[in-house]
Amino acid sequence: MELLLVSLASLLAGFVDAIVGGGGLILVPALFAIFPNTHPATLFGINKSASIWGTAIAALQYSRRVDLNWRALLPAALAGLLGSFAGAWTVTVVSPEFLRKLLPVVLLGVLAYTLARKDLGRHHMPRLSGRAEVLAASSIGLALGFYDGFFGPGTGSFFVFLFVRWLGYDFLHASASAKLLNTATNLAALVLFALKGHVWWHYALSLAVANVLGSLLGTHLALKHGAAFVRVAFIVVVSALILKTGYDAFLR
């Protein structure tokens, strides 16, 4: 029964994550509820062992249908990988607790800006090119990679927002690009958790399969309905993140 419940949560997480990020909002709380006495690092390791496959499959699916700027995104993915390793190391010496109260405030700002700018992310009009785009994308990868390794909630949504706001991508291209970078940051975290023995491999396969199935469905819907659909999904997911992180920070 436990395996069935967490597999269903993983399927839904893969679906949401493939569209706009935020799958951890579903799978991580489910893992904590079903395995309340398990070390948190192990639960995060289980989450990464499932989510990396769904994110990678989504990145592959998007790359077949969306024109991605690989010249900018590959260095950005490498920067995200290195940033995530650095963030994961930092969390071993510095507590991320101060971010718990700051996160819902930042997300609220992201939501307010997105709602105020009704044209934001509707059209794909990259503002940068060449070396400038490589540097900007790599800066996003490094900063959010560090954040993902250090704390994590909302990383995928932050990737989408920054690609839209800073680089001028529409929400579909931003989501596709975010999947590639998020795969790299997930890989770094998974390697660290695995080396420290914080992955239940007997659960990993079932959760990964479920996550991939959800990811395929989410990617299909995003590609079918385009940037406007992804924008609405982004608003819904960020709103849910605000409620969840706000409750954890101020009411729990």
Secondary structure by P-SEA (a helix, b strand, c coil): caaaaaaaaaaaaaaaaaccccccccaaaaaaaacccccaaaaaaaaaacaaaaaaaaaaaaaaccccaaaaaaaaaaaaaaaaaaaaaaaaccccccaaaaaaaaaaaaaaaaaaaccccccccccccaaaaaaaaaaaaaaaaaaaaccccaaaaaaaaaaaccccccaaaaaaaaaaaaaaaaaaaaaaaaaaccccccaaaaaaaaaaaaaaaaaaaaaaacaaaaaaaaaaaaaaaaaaaaaacccc
